[in-house]
Amino acid sequence: MIKKIVDFFKKNYTNIFFIFIIFFGFAATYALAVPKVVRIKAKIVNVRTGPMLSYNVIGQLKSDEQIPILQEKNGWYLVRLNGDKLGWIASWLTDATEIDSAIKTTGVINTNQTNVRLYSNTNSPIIKILNQGDKINIVYSKSSWSQIIIDGKVGWVNNRLFDLTDDSSNNNENTLNNAYVLEPNTKIHQNPDLNSPVLKSLKQREKLKVIGTQGNFYKIKDAQSTEGYVISKFVTTEIPKPITIYRPKSLAQTTIVIDAGHGGNDPGAQANNGRHYEKKYTLLVARELKAKLAQRGVKVIMTRDDDNSVKLEDRVLMTNQVRPNAFISLHLDSSPQANQAEGITTYYYSRKDDLPLAQSISTQFKHLKTTNRGVAFGNYEVLRDSFYPSILIELGYINNDHDFTLIKKPYYREQLTSKIVDGLANYFK
Ligand SMILES: [Zn+2]
């Protein structure tokens, strides 16, 4: 039974506002590196208050979103979300290779005695004075101010006081990122401002080179070398390759992630006797399944191997890093009333990637001593967010006396795990 955990995570989202407030107080103290832009590769990437999985989630980014990174630490990127919030994302869920060096925004100060301020207003303290010709790295821009990095600190400069420049590496056309016009009649503006003169109108699908970003604009160059600014949402950079699902032709060549549901302070569903919990039996079955698969030459990865709490999203992250050929989550079901329901259900999320695996395994359950409830669509986080063929098996109802008696017996678990192995062997051939 997994629905309860999902609800638990949903409820905890109400704490996010507190986390924002606490975190944003520290944000200004971060020393930032030269900015680069990364593209989100995973379907959903959680933004956290710190550079580790154990930090709280404060927001999410979706596949294909592009976001400038402000700092890198232990494989994590510091990013800025809408509304100036800062948070960390796992670098392995982004694709930094394409845009990496392409969108690096630099500028040159055009006025002597230019004040760099702590905040984006003229009343805030001056942290540095720059002169004409001084170079700056721009991390973020909004209507009339840009945030820059100066002496390892973050400061703000009014947009009138500098001009954007091409970084020397960006003068090489090959390092520029291609972009294509999405919206017909997209205008090239002289400045990153909709009120600035229009230099040109672009046709849909026209190819552009992206030189830099400023606020909601890309600085671009078109095929005729017209340079100017377009609204970034009106163009798209090239779509990254989709993840290819490789199905080996023999079980022995596979890597399989086994996910024992619940664990630690999350016991899962309860048996009718009130003394036994789901987490114990999911782990027992997981270990027995692991042993069987290992005998067949499978490389098995467990999301937990003892009585530990592992967050759902961490189970997914782990899986997406391992890139397995299959992911199998094991649970025991529970009905609202004791002995109301019995049997095994095999859940899938993606019809294309998960359903064939679910069917291959579910069909093996027909001669077991409980009902085979077949396959069903299940909108579970561990299925939804994993990129690889994934299923979740509710191995029986823990609050059904018949099912629970079976699951406690080693000989029955032996049959059950043999059936799962048979289903996998049929799927990989
Ligand atoms: Zn469960």
Boltz pocket constraint, residues with backbone or C-beta under 6 A from the ligand:
constraints:
  - pocket:
      binder: B
      contacts: [[A, 1], [A, 2], [A, 3], [A, 261], [A, 262], [A, 268], [A, 269], [A, 278], [A, 330], [A, 331], [A, 332]]
      max_distance: 6.0
